[in-house]
Amino acid sequence: MGNSSSQENKARCSKHVGQWHVDVSGDAKRSSSSLLLKTTQLNKELHQPLLEPSSQDTAIQQDRVTLPSVLEINDLIKKKRLEEAYHHLVSFQERVKMEKKSSEDTLQLDNNIKDLNLLYQGLRDEIKCVVKDSINQPSGSTELLVNVGQIIQEEEKREGDLGSTGWNWRDTWKEAVQEGVQAKIQSIPLDSKEENKSWLAVHLGLLGKAVLEDLEKVKNQLKGSYPPDFNVFNTYVQSYQKGIAEHLKKVPLKDLEAKDCYVLLKWIMRDYKSEKMMGSVTLQPDMSPSNISLSLEDSFLDQIKDKYCDMIQNEFKTTLENLIEIERNQMWGSTEPETMPTYYHSEVHVDVCQGMEGYIKNIQETGPQLSRRVVCICLQELKPFPASRLEEAFEQWCTSTPCEDAPGSHASQFKYRTAYINSFILIKEYLEMYRETSPQQVEHLMEAMEDTIKKLGETMMNQFEKEIEPSFKKLMTKRWLKETRDFQEIMEKIEDLSHLCARMKPPYVKTFVSKAHYLVVLKYISQLMNSSLSCKSSEHKKAAYLIKENLNKLQSAFTNLNSSLDWLLPIGDHLSDIIAKKTPQDVKNCLQDLLSDFPDISRKHVAAVLNFQGTMGCKQTLRILDHFREQQNRTTSPANQDRCFFSKIHVNRKKCCCIPVT
């Protein structure tokens, strides 16, 4: 009866294993829903114990006669005939247990116990091999995994028996899963940096593909070979989590370039949990949300982030330095920068903005924290670039280049300074998008950019002033009264300046034009105030006419350039009116309007105008100046500091000794 029961048990197991094989191999022909239904129906039968408790004693008695030798059982294990081997192993175990209770031959008993231990060790090792290799086996090869699950369940019921004392069969199975996963990870091809510049990106791509394929196989095939309480899918996921984490820690960080650090960070922080891997729809709903992200120590991630940020900073610094070299070698030797579309253009802003954008846009994929850090690094490295690097290098080049050579001429220098002003304006516009990310840093950088723009503009303004100075010194002379050549030279310089301004971007062009407007009018009036010319009765009207005509032309030129200094426009009319008058009273009548529009005009300036007019005697001049002082004292409104003009003009010509001008 015992033998009959044992044979029935083996036949039952073989029947179920065969039935299971048919179902798995036909998986591709069935829908996933029918496979799940079939799996549910079979699990109840399939994961029944290999041995019926009621039949064990009978099986032992029968196996006293039919039990294979230890070598034969070991041979069955090696041939992976696990179900048959385990049946005989349990029978051998029960016989040894009985002998332990009754046998007097202790030597034979010790030998049998040793043999039993060796057989169990062999079974354990073979089970680990089966589990380790299962991920690489062809679809449908799951019969051995069914046996493995059944054996582990049986042994968990027999915990503490001879042969496997102290073992945890479930832990053994998990170890095998982990070892199989580690072996699979190690098998992914990894080229050296010398063999392939994209070595790490290629390796991580292959790794991600392999992980997804393996987990899909676990879900669709391997999971159903085990009892439900094995939690197979989650075990494999956690094993891959652990295996990948250990694998990534072995990546030689010292050999990584910035692009490799980026690839590694992106893979860890984005790709791993994307639809390409753990977030794949094919793994749902088995995938637990807690397992989607790769778990790594913060110190390891911080190490990669620190290295990446350091390399980004060095790369960006080198990029900016190379930019200056390119400008020096390819651009400054040209007679004129590009015009695009109507403004003087330099590639500086393009390279700066694209460089920052590349670093920042890429790293945004890894999360806002690292992205913010990269923004700050780029802003920090960019701050000294406008003034301490580019502008300083350009000024040194200008100083060392003879002005006679066309590429280094002042006209050419003007054009390149304009191009850099335009570039810095565009960089400022670009940086506005990062104001929310790092408001204080952006503000400081904006100030640095603005200072450099002003410095470039002031350099051009100073050069413009030097160029027009000789022509202004020829005004308010006898020659000026007779011919217009000297004034025409000034207008030509202004015309050249207007062409330059047409190539300058707003908003700074308005500032530059207004400063040039102020400078030109100031130069003109200063020349009048300090002229040694004293017009006679026959010349003062002509001088008044020329002053009005000259200033109108100057003002008109800058009005056409959209100067913001409209308040300067009346000055020509006021001064020409005073100079054209014949009587003191007529002059007095003009002073109130002049004082109203230019409240910072002083007594010495009025005296200088009267000296230039040349028709008033000393007493008349004194009465006019006294009248001016009275009007000045009656003026209660303070001078507008933004409209200071006469206070900027120093009067140094020799005055008549009887006319105090202080």
C-alpha positions as CSV (number, residue, x, y, z in Angstrom):
1,M,0.0,0.0,0.0
2,G,2.8,2.4,0.9
3,N,4.6,1.7,-2.3
4,S,1.4,2.2,-4.2
5,S,0.8,5.6,-2.5
6,S,4.4,6.7,-3.3
7,Q,4.1,5.7,-6.9
8,E,0.8,7.5,-7.2
9,N,2.4,10.6,-5.6
10,K,5.3,10.6,-8.2
11,A,2.8,10.0,-11.0
12,R,0.7,12.9,-9.8
13,C,3.7,15.2,-9.7
14,S,4.9,14.1,-13.1
15,K,1.5,14.6,-14.5
16,H,1.3,18.2,-13.2
17,V,4.8,19.0,-14.3
18,G,4.0,17.8,-17.8
19,Q,0.7,19.7,-17.8
20,W,2.6,22.8,-16.7
21,H,5.1,22.4,-19.5
22,V,2.4,22.4,-22.1
23,D,0.8,25.5,-20.7
24,V,4.1,27.5,-20.6
25,S,5.3,26.5,-24.0
26,G,2.0,27.5,-25.5
27,D,2.1,30.9,-23.8
28,A,2.8,32.7,-27.1
29,K,-0.4,31.2,-28.6
30,R,-2.7,32.4,-25.7
31,S,-3.7,35.8,-24.5
32,S,-2.2,37.0,-21.2
33,S,-5.6,36.7,-19.6
34,S,-6.1,33.1,-20.5
35,L,-2.5,32.3,-19.3
36,L,-3.3,34.0,-16.0
37,L,-6.5,32.0,-15.6
38,K,-4.7,28.7,-16.4
39,T,-1.9,29.6,-14.0
40,T,-4.4,30.2,-11.3
41,Q,-6.1,26.8,-12.0
42,L,-2.8,24.9,-12.0
43,N,-1.2,26.5,-9.0
44,K,-3.5,24.7,-6.5
45,E,-2.5,21.4,-8.0
46,L,1.0,22.2,-9.0
47,H,2.3,23.4,-5.7
48,Q,1.0,20.5,-3.7
49,P,3.7,18.9,-1.5
50,L,6.0,16.4,-3.3
51,L,5.5,13.9,-0.4
52,E,2.2,12.9,1.3
53,P,2.8,12.7,5.0
54,S,0.7,9.6,5.4
55,S,2.7,7.7,2.8
56,Q,6.2,8.5,4.1
57,D,6.6,5.5,6.4
58,T,5.5,3.1,3.7
59,A,7.8,4.7,1.2
60,I,10.7,4.3,3.6
61,Q,10.0,0.6,4.0
62,Q,9.7,0.1,0.3
63,D,12.9,2.1,-0.3
64,R,14.9,-0.2,2.1
65,V,14.8,-2.6,-0.8
66,T,14.6,-0.2,-3.8
67,L,16.5,2.9,-2.5
68,P,19.3,3.8,-4.9
69,S,22.8,4.2,-3.6
70,V,24.2,7.5,-2.5
71,L,26.2,7.8,-5.7
72,E,23.1,7.1,-7.8
73,I,21.1,9.7,-5.9
74,N,24.0,12.2,-6.4
75,D,24.0,11.3,-10.1
76,L,20.3,12.1,-10.3
77,I,20.9,15.5,-8.7
78,K,23.7,16.3,-11.1
79,K,21.5,15.3,-14.0
80,K,18.9,17.7,-12.7
81,R,16.3,15.0,-12.1
82,L,15.4,16.9,-9.0
83,E,12.0,15.5,-8.3
84,E,13.2,11.9,-8.5
85,A,16.4,12.7,-6.6
86,Y,14.5,14.5,-3.9
87,H,12.1,11.6,-3.4
88,H,14.9,9.2,-2.8
89,L,16.8,11.7,-0.7
90,V,13.9,12.1,1.7
91,S,13.5,8.3,1.9
92,F,17.3,8.1,2.7
93,Q,16.8,10.8,5.3
94,E,14.0,8.9,7.0
95,R,15.9,5.7,7.1
96,V,18.9,7.5,8.7
97,K,16.6,9.0,11.3
98,M,15.3,5.5,12.1
99,E,18.8,4.1,12.2
100,K,19.8,6.9,14.6
101,K,17.1,5.7,17.0
102,S,17.9,2.0,16.8
103,S,21.2,1.3,15.2
104,E,24.1,0.1,17.2
105,D,26.6,0.5,14.3
106,T,27.6,4.1,15.1
107,L,30.3,4.1,12.4
108,Q,27.8,3.2,9.7
109,L,25.4,5.8,11.1
110,D,28.0,8.5,11.0
111,N,28.9,7.6,7.4
112,N,25.2,7.7,6.5
113,I,24.8,11.1,8.1
114,K,27.8,12.4,6.2
115,D,26.4,11.1,3.0
116,L,23.1,12.6,3.7
117,N,24.7,16.0,4.4
118,L,26.7,15.8,1.2
119,L,23.6,14.9,-0.8
120,Y,21.7,17.8,0.7
121,Q,24.6,20.1,-0.1
122,G,24.7,18.8,-3.7
123,L,20.9,19.4,-4.0
124,R,21.2,22.9,-2.6
125,D,24.0,23.7,-5.0
126,E,22.1,22.3,-8.0
127,I,19.0,24.2,-7.0
128,K,21.1,27.4,-6.9
129,C,22.5,26.6,-10.3
130,V,19.0,26.1,-11.7
131,V,17.7,29.3,-10.2
132,K,20.8,31.3,-11.3
133,D,20.5,30.1,-14.9
134,S,16.7,30.3,-15.2
135,I,16.8,33.9,-16.4
136,N,18.9,32.8,-19.4
137,Q,16.9,29.7,-20.3
138,P,14.7,29.6,-23.4
139,S,11.0,30.4,-23.0
140,G,9.0,27.4,-21.6
141,S,11.9,25.8,-19.7
142,T,10.3,26.0,-16.3
143,E,9.8,22.4,-15.2
144,L,12.9,22.5,-13.0
145,L,11.7,25.8,-11.3
146,V,8.5,24.0,-10.5
147,N,10.5,21.3,-8.8
148,V,12.7,23.9,-7.0
149,G,9.6,25.6,-5.6
150,Q,8.1,22.3,-4.4
151,I,11.4,21.1,-2.8
152,I,11.8,24.4,-1.0
153,Q,8.3,24.2,0.3
154,E,8.7,20.7,1.5
155,E,12.0,21.5,3.2
156,E,10.5,24.5,5.0
157,K,7.9,22.0,6.5
158,R,10.8,19.7,7.5
159,E,12.9,22.4,9.1
160,G,15.5,21.1,11.5
161,D,15.7,17.6,9.9
162,L,18.9,15.8,9.3
163,G,20.9,16.9,6.2
164,S,19.8,20.6,6.0
165,T,19.9,21.6,9.6
166,G,20.6,25.4,9.9
167,W,19.8,26.2,6.3
168,N,17.1,28.7,5.3
169,W,16.0,27.3,1.9
170,R,14.1,30.6,1.0
171,D,17.3,32.6,1.7
172,T,19.2,30.1,-0.4
173,W,16.8,30.7,-3.3
174,K,17.1,34.5,-2.9
175,E,20.9,34.2,-2.9
176,A,20.7,32.3,-6.1
177,V,18.4,34.9,-7.7
178,Q,20.9,37.6,-6.6
179,E,23.9,35.7,-8.0
180,G,22.1,35.1,-11.3
181,V,21.3,38.8,-11.5
182,Q,24.9,39.8,-10.7
183,A,26.2,37.4,-13.4
184,K,23.8,38.9,-15.9
185,I,24.9,42.4,-15.1
186,Q,28.5,41.5,-15.4
187,S,27.9,40.0,-18.8
188,I,26.8,43.3,-20.3
189,P,29.5,44.5,-22.7
190,L,31.6,47.4,-21.4
191,D,34.1,49.0,-23.8
192,S,37.0,51.1,-22.6
193,K,37.2,54.8,-23.0
194,E,39.9,54.3,-25.6
195,E,37.7,51.9,-27.6
196,N,34.6,54.0,-27.6
197,K,34.2,57.6,-26.6
198,S,30.6,56.9,-25.6
199,W,31.6,53.8,-23.7
200,L,29.4,54.5,-20.6
201,A,26.3,55.6,-22.5
202,V,26.4,52.5,-24.6
203,H,26.9,50.2,-21.6
204,L,24.1,51.8,-19.6
205,G,21.8,51.6,-22.6
206,L,22.5,47.9,-23.0
207,L,22.1,47.4,-19.2
208,G,18.7,49.1,-19.2
209,K,17.6,47.0,-22.2
210,A,18.7,43.7,-20.5
211,V,17.0,44.6,-17.2
212,L,13.7,45.3,-18.9
213,E,13.8,42.1,-21.0
214,D,14.7,40.0,-17.9
215,L,11.9,41.5,-15.7
216,E,9.4,40.9,-18.5
217,K,10.5,37.3,-18.6
218,V,10.2,37.0,-14.9
219,K,6.7,38.4,-14.9
220,N,5.4,36.4,-17.9
221,Q,7.2,33.1,-17.3
222,L,9.3,32.5,-14.2
223,K,6.8,34.0,-11.7
224,G,4.2,31.3,-12.5
225,S,6.7,28.5,-11.8
226,Y,6.8,29.2,-8.1
227,P,4.2,29.3,-5.3
228,P,2.7,32.8,-4.9
229,D,4.3,33.3,-1.5
230,F,7.8,33.4,-3.1
231,N,7.0,37.0,-4.3
232,V,9.2,36.2,-7.3
233,F,8.8,39.4,-9.3
234,N,9.6,41.7,-6.4
235,T,12.6,39.5,-5.4
236,Y,14.1,39.9,-8.9
237,V,13.4,43.7,-8.9
238,Q,15.1,44.1,-5.6
239,S,18.0,41.9,-6.7
240,Y,18.5,44.1,-9.8
241,Q,18.3,47.2,-7.6
242,K,21.1,45.9,-5.4
243,G,23.1,44.5,-8.3
244,I,23.0,47.6,-10.3
245,A,23.9,49.8,-7.3
246,E,26.9,47.7,-6.6
247,H,27.8,47.7,-10.3
248,L,27.7,51.4,-10.6
249,K,29.9,51.9,-7.6
250,K,32.6,50.1,-9.5
251,V,32.6,52.6,-12.3
252,P,36.0,54.4,-12.2
253,L,34.8,57.9,-11.3
254,K,38.3,59.3,-11.7
255,D,38.2,58.5,-15.4
256,L,34.8,60.1,-16.1
257,E,34.5,63.2,-18.3
258,A,31.7,65.7,-17.9
259,K,29.6,64.0,-20.5
260,D,30.1,60.7,-18.8
261,C,29.0,62.1,-15.4
262,Y,25.9,63.6,-17.1
263,V,25.1,60.3,-18.7
264,L,25.5,58.4,-15.4
265,L,23.4,60.9,-13.5
266,K,20.7,61.0,-16.1
267,W,20.5,57.2,-16.2
268,I,20.3,56.9,-12.4
269,M,17.9,59.8,-11.8
270,R,15.7,59.6,-14.9
271,D,16.2,56.7,-17.3
272,Y,16.1,54.0,-14.6
273,K,12.5,54.9,-13.7
274,S,11.4,55.8,-17.2
275,E,9.3,53.7,-19.5
276,K,12.5,52.3,-20.9
277,M,13.0,50.4,-17.7
278,M,11.2,50.2,-14.4
279,G,8.4,52.5,-15.5
280,S,7.6,50.3,-18.5
281,V,3.9,49.6,-19.0
282,T,4.8,45.9,-19.6
283,L,5.8,45.5,-16.0
284,Q,2.6,46.9,-14.5
285,P,0.8,46.3,-12.3
286,D,3.4,44.0,-10.7
287,M,5.9,46.8,-10.2
288,S,5.7,48.4,-6.8
289,P,6.0,52.2,-6.9
290,S,8.7,52.0,-4.2
291,N,10.9,50.0,-6.5
292,I,10.7,52.2,-9.6
293,S,13.6,54.5,-8.5
294,L,17.1,53.3,-8.1
295,S,18.3,53.5,-4.5
296,L,21.8,54.7,-4.0
297,E,23.6,56.2,-1.1
298,D,23.5,60.0,-1.1
299,S,27.3,60.1,-0.7
300,F,27.8,58.3,-3.9
301,L,25.4,60.5,-5.9
302,D,27.0,63.6,-4.3
303,Q,30.4,62.4,-5.4
304,I,29.2,62.2,-9.0
305,K,27.4,65.5,-8.8
306,D,30.5,67.2,-7.3
307,K,32.7,65.9,-10.0
308,Y,30.2,66.8,-12.7
309,C,29.9,70.4,-11.4
310,D,33.7,70.8,-11.1
311,M,34.2,69.6,-14.6
312,I,31.3,71.8,-15.9
313,Q,33.0,74.8,-14.3
314,N,36.4,74.0,-15.8
315,E,34.8,73.3,-19.2
316,F,32.8,76.5,-19.3
317,K,35.9,78.5,-18.2
318,T,37.9,77.0,-21.0
319,T,35.1,77.7,-23.4
320,L,35.1,81.4,-22.5
321,E,38.9,81.5,-22.8
322,N,38.8,79.8,-26.2
323,L,36.1,82.3,-27.2
324,I,38.6,85.2,-26.6
325,E,41.3,83.4,-28.6
326,I,38.9,82.9,-31.5
327,E,37.9,86.6,-31.4
328,R,41.5,87.6,-31.3
329,N,42.7,85.3,-34.1
330,Q,39.7,85.4,-36.5
331,M,37.8,88.6,-35.8
332,W,39.9,91.5,-34.6
333,G,42.1,91.3,-37.7
334,S,39.1,92.0,-39.8
335,T,38.2,95.6,-40.9
336,E,34.5,95.2,-39.8
337,P,32.4,92.8,-37.8
338,E,29.4,91.0,-39.4
339,T,26.1,92.8,-39.6
340,M,23.0,90.8,-38.5
341,P,20.5,91.8,-39.5
342,T,21.2,95.5,-39.1
343,Y,23.4,95.5,-36.0
344,Y,27.1,94.8,-35.6
345,H,27.3,91.1,-34.6
346,S,29.7,89.0,-32.7
347,E,29.3,85.3,-32.1
348,V,30.3,85.8,-28.4
349,H,26.7,86.0,-27.1
350,V,25.8,83.0,-29.2
351,D,28.6,80.8,-27.9
352,V,28.1,82.0,-24.3
353,C,24.3,81.4,-24.3
354,Q,24.5,78.1,-26.2
355,G,27.2,76.9,-23.8
356,M,25.2,77.7,-20.8
357,E,22.0,76.4,-22.3
358,G,23.6,73.1,-23.2
359,Y,24.8,72.5,-19.7
360,I,21.6,73.7,-18.0
361,K,19.1,72.1,-20.3
362,N,20.7,68.7,-20.2
363,I,21.0,68.6,-16.4
364,Q,17.3,69.7,-15.9
365,E,16.4,66.1,-16.7
366,T,18.0,65.0,-13.5
367,G,16.0,67.3,-11.3
368,P,15.7,71.0,-10.1
369,Q,18.4,70.8,-7.4
370,L,21.3,69.9,-9.6
371,S,20.0,72.2,-12.4
372,R,20.0,75.1,-10.0
373,R,23.5,74.3,-8.9
374,V,24.8,74.2,-12.6
375,V,23.0,77.6,-13.2
376,C,24.9,79.1,-10.3
377,I,28.2,77.7,-11.5
378,C,27.7,79.1,-15.0
379,L,26.7,82.5,-13.6
380,Q,29.7,82.5,-11.3
381,E,32.1,81.7,-14.1
382,L,30.5,84.2,-16.5
383,K,30.7,87.2,-14.1
384,P,34.4,88.1,-14.8
385,F,34.1,87.3,-18.5
386,P,32.9,90.7,-19.9
387,A,35.3,93.0,-18.2
388,S,38.2,91.0,-16.8
389,R,38.6,88.8,-19.8
390,L,37.1,89.9,-23.1
391,E,37.0,93.7,-22.8
392,E,40.5,93.7,-21.1
393,A,41.9,91.5,-23.8
394,F,40.4,93.6,-26.6
395,E,41.8,96.8,-25.1
396,Q,45.2,95.3,-24.8
397,W,45.0,94.3,-28.5
398,C,43.9,97.7,-29.5
399,T,46.8,99.3,-27.6
400,S,49.3,97.0,-29.2
401,T,47.9,97.5,-32.8
402,P,49.1,100.6,-34.7
403,C,46.2,102.9,-35.6
404,E,47.6,103.3,-39.1
405,D,46.7,99.7,-39.9
406,A,43.2,99.4,-41.2
407,P,42.1,96.4,-39.0
408,G,43.3,98.2,-35.8
409,S,42.1,101.7,-36.7
410,H,39.8,103.6,-34.4
411,A,36.9,103.1,-36.8
412,S,37.4,99.4,-36.7
413,Q,37.8,99.5,-32.9
414,F,34.5,101.5,-32.7
415,K,32.7,98.8,-34.7
416,Y,34.0,95.9,-32.5
417,R,33.2,97.7,-29.3
418,T,29.7,98.2,-30.7
419,A,29.5,94.5,-31.5
420,Y,30.4,93.6,-28.0
421,I,28.0,96.0,-26.5
422,N,25.3,94.3,-28.6
423,S,26.5,90.9,-27.5
424,F,26.4,91.8,-23.8
425,I,22.9,93.3,-24.3
426,L,21.7,90.0,-25.7
427,I,23.4,88.0,-22.9
428,K,21.6,90.2,-20.4
429,E,18.3,89.4,-22.1
430,Y,19.2,85.7,-22.0
431,L,20.1,85.7,-18.3
432,E,16.7,87.1,-17.3
433,M,15.3,83.6,-17.5
434,Y,17.5,82.5,-14.6
435,R,16.6,85.5,-12.3
436,E,14.1,83.3,-10.4
437,T,16.6,80.5,-10.0
438,S,19.4,82.7,-8.6
439,P,18.1,86.3,-8.2
440,Q,21.1,87.8,-6.3
441,Q,23.7,86.2,-8.6
442,V,21.8,87.3,-11.8
443,E,21.5,90.8,-10.4
444,H,25.3,91.0,-9.7
445,L,26.1,89.6,-13.2
446,M,23.7,92.1,-14.8
447,E,25.5,94.9,-13.0
448,A,28.8,93.6,-14.2
449,M,27.5,93.4,-17.8
450,E,26.1,96.9,-17.5
451,D,29.4,98.2,-16.2
452,T,31.2,96.7,-19.1
453,I,28.8,98.1,-21.6
454,K,29.2,101.5,-20.1
455,K,33.0,101.2,-20.1
456,L,33.0,100.2,-23.8
457,G,30.7,103.1,-24.5
458,E,32.8,105.5,-22.5
459,T,35.9,104.3,-24.4
460,M,34.2,105.1,-27.7
461,M,33.0,108.4,-26.3
462,N,36.5,109.4,-25.2
463,Q,37.9,108.5,-28.6
464,F,35.1,110.4,-30.3
465,E,35.9,113.4,-28.1
466,K,39.6,113.3,-29.1
467,E,38.7,113.2,-32.7
468,I,36.3,116.2,-32.6
469,E,38.4,118.3,-30.1
470,P,40.7,119.8,-32.8
471,S,37.8,121.0,-34.9
472,F,36.0,122.5,-31.9
473,K,39.1,124.5,-31.0
474,K,38.9,126.2,-34.4
475,L,35.4,127.5,-33.7
476,M,34.5,131.0,-32.3
477,T,37.4,132.5,-34.2
478,K,37.8,135.0,-37.1
479,R,38.2,132.0,-39.4
480,W,34.9,130.5,-38.1
481,L,33.2,133.8,-38.9
482,K,34.3,133.6,-42.5
483,E,34.1,129.9,-43.5
484,T,32.3,126.7,-42.4
485,R,35.0,124.1,-43.0
486,D,35.9,123.5,-39.4
487,F,32.2,123.1,-38.3
488,Q,31.6,120.9,-41.3
489,E,34.4,118.5,-40.1
490,I,32.5,118.2,-36.9
491,M,29.3,117.4,-38.7
492,E,31.1,114.7,-40.7
493,K,32.3,113.1,-37.5
494,I,28.8,113.1,-36.2
495,E,27.6,111.6,-39.4
496,D,30.2,108.8,-39.0
497,L,29.0,108.4,-35.4
498,S,25.4,108.1,-36.6
499,H,26.3,105.2,-38.9
500,L,27.9,103.5,-35.8
501,C,24.8,104.2,-33.7
502,A,22.6,102.6,-36.4
503,R,24.4,99.4,-35.8
504,M,24.0,99.5,-32.0
505,K,21.1,97.7,-30.3
506,P,18.6,99.3,-28.0
507,P,18.3,100.2,-25.2
508,Y,21.9,101.3,-24.8
509,V,22.0,103.1,-28.2
510,K,19.7,105.7,-26.8
511,T,22.0,106.2,-23.8
512,F,25.1,106.4,-26.1
513,V,23.4,108.9,-28.5
514,S,22.3,111.1,-25.6
515,K,25.8,111.2,-24.1
516,A,27.2,112.1,-27.5
517,H,24.6,114.8,-27.9
518,Y,25.5,116.2,-24.5
519,L,29.2,116.1,-25.2
520,V,28.9,117.9,-28.6
521,V,26.7,120.7,-27.3
522,L,28.9,121.0,-24.2
523,K,32.0,121.3,-26.4
524,Y,30.4,123.9,-28.5
525,I,29.2,126.1,-25.7
526,S,32.5,125.6,-23.8
527,Q,34.3,126.9,-26.8
528,L,32.0,130.0,-26.9
529,M,32.6,130.6,-23.2
530,N,36.4,130.4,-23.5
531,S,36.8,132.0,-26.8
532,S,39.2,134.9,-27.1
533,L,37.1,136.4,-29.8
534,S,35.2,139.6,-28.9
535,C,32.8,140.5,-31.7
536,K,32.5,144.1,-32.9
537,S,29.3,145.8,-33.7
538,S,29.5,144.6,-37.2
539,E,30.2,140.9,-36.2
540,H,28.0,140.1,-33.3
541,K,24.9,139.6,-35.4
542,K,26.7,137.3,-37.8
543,A,28.2,135.4,-34.8
544,A,24.7,135.1,-33.4
545,Y,23.4,133.7,-36.6
546,L,26.2,131.2,-36.9
547,I,25.7,130.0,-33.4
548,K,22.0,129.5,-33.9
549,E,22.6,127.7,-37.2
550,N,25.4,125.5,-35.9
551,L,23.5,124.4,-32.8
552,N,20.4,123.8,-34.8
553,K,22.3,121.5,-37.1
554,L,23.9,119.7,-34.1
555,Q,20.6,119.4,-32.3
556,S,18.8,118.2,-35.4
557,A,21.5,115.5,-36.0
558,F,21.0,114.0,-32.6
559,T,17.2,114.4,-32.6
560,N,17.3,112.2,-35.7
561,L,19.2,109.7,-33.7
562,N,16.5,109.7,-31.0
563,S,18.4,111.5,-28.3
564,S,16.5,111.8,-25.1
565,L,18.0,115.3,-24.3
566,D,15.2,117.5,-25.6
567,W,15.9,120.0,-22.8
568,L,19.1,121.0,-24.6
569,L,17.3,122.2,-27.7
570,P,16.6,125.8,-26.6
571,I,20.2,126.7,-25.7
572,G,21.1,127.8,-29.2
573,D,18.2,130.2,-29.4
574,H,18.8,131.7,-25.9
575,L,22.5,132.4,-26.5
576,S,22.2,133.6,-30.1
577,D,19.4,136.0,-28.9
578,I,21.7,137.5,-26.2
579,I,24.6,137.9,-28.6
580,A,22.4,139.5,-31.3
581,K,20.9,142.2,-29.0
582,K,22.1,145.8,-29.1
583,T,20.9,147.3,-25.9
584,P,21.3,146.2,-22.2
585,Q,17.6,146.1,-21.7
586,D,17.1,143.7,-24.7
587,V,19.8,141.5,-23.2
588,K,18.1,141.6,-19.7
589,N,14.8,140.6,-21.3
590,C,16.5,137.4,-22.6
591,L,18.0,136.3,-19.3
592,Q,14.8,135.1,-17.6
593,D,14.1,132.5,-20.3
594,L,17.7,131.4,-20.2
595,L,17.7,131.0,-16.4
596,S,14.3,129.2,-16.5
597,D,15.6,126.5,-18.9
598,F,19.1,126.3,-17.5
599,P,19.0,127.3,-13.8
600,D,22.6,126.1,-13.2
601,I,24.0,128.9,-15.4
602,S,26.1,131.3,-13.3
603,R,27.1,134.9,-13.4
604,K,30.5,134.1,-14.9
605,H,28.9,132.2,-17.8
606,V,26.7,135.2,-18.6
607,A,29.7,137.5,-18.3
608,A,31.5,135.2,-20.8
609,V,28.7,135.5,-23.3
610,L,28.7,139.3,-22.9
611,N,32.4,139.4,-23.5
612,F,32.0,137.3,-26.6
613,Q,29.2,139.6,-27.8
614,G,31.6,142.5,-27.5
615,T,29.2,145.4,-27.7
616,M,28.6,146.2,-24.1
617,G,30.8,148.5,-22.0
618,C,31.9,147.6,-18.5
619,K,29.1,149.6,-16.8
620,Q,26.5,148.1,-19.1
621,T,27.8,144.6,-18.5
622,L,27.8,145.1,-14.7
623,R,24.2,146.3,-14.8
624,I,23.2,143.2,-16.8
625,L,25.0,141.0,-14.4
626,D,23.4,142.6,-11.4
627,H,20.0,142.2,-13.0
628,F,20.9,138.5,-13.6
629,R,21.8,138.1,-10.0
630,E,18.5,139.6,-8.9
631,Q,16.6,137.2,-11.1
632,Q,18.7,134.3,-9.9
633,N,17.9,135.2,-6.3
634,R,14.2,135.2,-7.1
635,T,14.4,131.7,-8.6
636,T,13.1,129.4,-5.9
637,S,13.1,126.1,-7.8
638,P,16.3,124.1,-7.3
639,A,18.3,123.0,-10.3
640,N,17.5,119.6,-11.7
641,Q,20.6,117.5,-11.1
642,D,19.8,115.4,-14.2
643,R,19.9,118.6,-16.3
644,C,23.2,120.1,-15.2
645,F,24.9,121.8,-18.1
646,F,26.6,125.1,-17.4
647,S,28.0,123.9,-14.1
648,K,30.1,121.5,-16.2
649,I,31.7,124.3,-18.1
650,H,34.8,125.9,-16.7
651,V,35.4,129.5,-17.8
652,N,39.1,130.3,-17.9
653,R,39.4,133.2,-20.2
654,K,40.8,136.6,-18.9
655,K,38.1,139.0,-18.1
656,C,38.0,142.7,-17.9
657,C,39.4,143.8,-14.5
658,C,36.3,145.9,-13.7
659,I,33.9,143.0,-14.1
660,P,33.8,140.6,-11.2
661,V,32.6,137.2,-12.4
662,T,32.4,135.2,-9.2
